[in-house]
Amino acid sequence: HSLKVGYEFLAIRTEVLDINPLYGQDTYNNQYSKPTCAQLGQAAGCTIPADATSYDLADFYFGLPSAIAQGSNLTTNLRQHVHSLYVQDDWRVTPKLTVNVGLRWEFATPVWDRDNLWSNFDPTTNTLVRATSGSLYNRALVHPDYKDYGPRLGLAYSVDSKTSIRAGYGISYTFFNRPGSAIEGINGPLAIFGTFNNTVAPAAPGFLTTQNGFNAGIASTFNPINSNNDYIPADTRWPYVQSWVVSIQRELMKNTVLELAYNGNHSLRLPIIGDYNQAAPNLPGATLGVQARRPDQSFGPITWVDPAGNNHYNGLSARLEHRFSQGLYFLNSFTWGSAMGDSEQALEYYSNLTGANPQNIRNLAAEKGPSSYDAKFVNVTSVVYELPFGKGRKFLTSLHPALDAVLGGWDLNGINTASTGLPVNVYYTPSAANDVTGLSAEYRGQAFERPNVSGSGASQSTPQSLLTYFAGYTFTTPPASAPFGNLGRNAFRAPGLAQFDLAVNKNFRITEGIRLQFRSEFFNVLNHTNFGPPSNIFGSSSFGTITTTLPARQI
């Protein structure tokens, strides 16, 4: 037995200033600068050029905004403490079998603010509650979670001198999430956001210009209808993930090993960002706006950190490795994987991809689908080859130093990557009658409402698919009385990836202990065109077209 016991303490201090727009934001789209016929010295009813862009630009020059938005100056000083205790025993049961058993207990406090600049929505009273001094709950407005136990189990078994089996299982917790502004304390009535719309002519009393707009106290009065309102349930517990792996490793020949493995995980209590005050759909034939359909019409959207996410991953992998011998190293890794779930975290998407937030936070069962990072097949082949010429190599070992500097010391490194495409989530931009959140930011709980779909994919060439990627499918916008379409989350896939990278290296031996290496790297050396994802917003003029590519050859 080899017994280990330990304790770890982590104190986290985070200063956050993430108010937007802190210094104000002007909108110019009322075309105040558009002249009248009288100003032009023309008769009434004359024709005036319709050039909205030029008139709005002139408004900007003259300081005549149509709307002014501003946020209050709020800096939070967040605090969190994490205590961890663990015990682990490495037990050599037999000469062939080793077992690792461990248990970790962790206590992470909920986040609080140093100066109690923290608040939380209380659904029982429909009010925003302010933090006070006292207990952890009084300061964080979330009950502490003392039940985070993480068992660990691992084993390694040597079948014979060339074969081994390994397996493991463990539970881990995550205490650090930044899915949106709710975790930063940007909440009313501490954080105030105001918008002033100019409704009178520029010369009339009450018109705010660019020069005097930001001193008018726009962000001085809290309005729960148009401010940030956040809700973290008081009984929220930390997310955790169960992970497991089983692998078999076999030496096929000298320096060559094959490994087959299955690994998986199951993530629970993941935070999903939604609108707790999500509006109900319109009644048939009705066209009410979002606010008139909210359950609590004294509040606007309420950003809800809903700890209900449930994701899982299963993967099979094969790895063939030829360890470095006679100047050659080879590694091929193949993975078949399936990542499924009902949630995504805001702000974590790959470049060029959009979010896959739920379309209806009240029906997460309909959100089960591929995760945004789900790549079904991935194969990566890596080769390192030392050219067998020059000092220390197989051939021409006695070259003159001048010739060795030219012909010797060359290495070639190649990496070939091939993978299937990542999921694409098709959604539509809802009208006011179809909208259920009134939001335009996924980190605040925007609903990504999906259309109805019928049909099946049509066979087409690559050039055709660039213009009609979703050929064969018929999409329709759902009615306002049933705005949530039948299309699943992340139902389509972007084109796959195929890329070969090459590196050519030259090693110079300066002295016995000093070497110099020159590296020349070629990414996508074959200049293969890898297309980006298709435009995925149904109803846009570019829907279903591909207009982007991944980087071309880079040297």
Steps between C-alpha positions, in 0.01 A plus 500: 500500500602858434268737687479872427294765678484869412322833536481789257365850547431743219399864549362668188485877462346643184435865421235538231404807300287372214227760464410573140460771386687660790597814308179513303383391160333719238274389218452719196213388277231771507643698204454839666741641242274419209404840357149619432386646171484846664859471622604418146304796363275262309124484469304275734493138387841515335706183468768459765757221452445205732851447636453378856868417551618851412233670712578280802871572456421871493302454824814352651706802390243741642456303826133413447442144627171318476571307821755509782577199718715496811583269790595585856855471629504178704814310598456177691773338709408135498617254762503120515680245716558137410600236757608154384583188700614176342616152592650254252638149526713331233471129569712240323264207540712253303811534283261541205225712652517851647192680635467871575218603734435855609241741632497878468270731692474856380318799635482806279314796635247670278631825354447815706608863474746663735273801552166315473441648153300191411135423442278218383146465373264331745218322313292456817465876548572616143761741632874555476662422835819678609790324673569583863779428745486181701492140385616368166140485385437861603798613295465267197121446506570137407521219756846344546546152356680269744435168324755494218672163532718374217595131514785368284564144390773376268661172415785375284532131415788342313367201306848407381823672408342654189138566604352725766150612596419829672172638629389795705198685635466830679269787589623858469337833580533835332476817704593758240249597234471819301202430274361851528461821694299333778816348645667842509245680713379725218150510639240757590447716688879536531568494127275750322455525125306782342396594148367840397321531166477842342138546396503872424677708237861602570410862574214413736534498881593161638714389207829348617803556281822303503664778703248507784347150485739319727458753782123462504484219759382236257648222718385640836154348538448125523233361272455122537344478154811605305782419745713194569309274739670178604375190674721229650277253689580500869534121507747485210766231537829482313519319165682168490619247247536124523787370286603144415751327274599144407802432279696200370860548391692241302857499370473365144873498430806672629432872552145471359196521729127483428250640749120468487298706745149596596444815701194692599363761732169625630465864604218606728366823652661704223391865496267592215430866434134575433232759568314417821237753398461344156183618327219260419417450131226715353148368485393397148452814294653731762813708441588630846858608563736324738444711812122461488539122508746468787387319818627793708443820303666716765833352383660467162723201423652326802827323422463157656802284582307176487710209643323241287744420218556132429770399248680176427784379281599154378808435294695210353861556406782305338861608527788343309843625603842409367747636750806679371746256343733524203400862455125435469209577732139429399172561681145457373205583721142433395196600705132436451305711745149609584439809713132553575315727737233760556713805569783725398683762699497850361831647384661162431431447131756429231595778263248551216231304685201645679335392818259214551310634799164338576205633304274433800664496844183341638535192278856372520391152391459640148858632506680166504735488206866507399723734697657784303848342530385153388732366228395145413826382345850638549818345365842652560818353356839629613837405353848611602786391273866579536669493160782242537782724384773675696680471828322270742274363225514171306670625185781748431598510864853625421398795289719807507348752744429741217309234304330375816372851560321476164402134465474377859260558787174518302165393654153477346184525714156442353153515655192400302163585656161386374171547682130523438334840529363657814125543557310797360199637684238652268277765653295799392479860615153525654257784451368679807198268494718185491771620737491365857799676661555835327874440535782511248784352710531130582682579827183670621268217404404565139284222358625357172163412348514240226279471192283212386663271246399223265670305222843342484839598372555499125811363334708780351854581400730710715464811278122468519504457878679832541183672380230258620645315797157402632363387163213255536371646825202733530510746789204703623462754779265370772187700585505740795273266698758219470835674444719200584572303183538125458862523384739347751792680661825475303322291236749562215874478455758728344748366243782287635869581534796350312841656550864399472763699690871464437812615680854485363769539766875542470717433804845655534747364751695799633683316779441174683252669732361778278274454200310735272180404321344667197130424459284553194130425556230463236141489620255353250798445273282348223283813507186288531182708518311440823165674490345672798148441631194609302299807596252358749244778561184404316343800332826682431602560139815289547328202665648171384802652328865451587714811464796421727794263498753395756852641452680413178864395493707679762880500493 
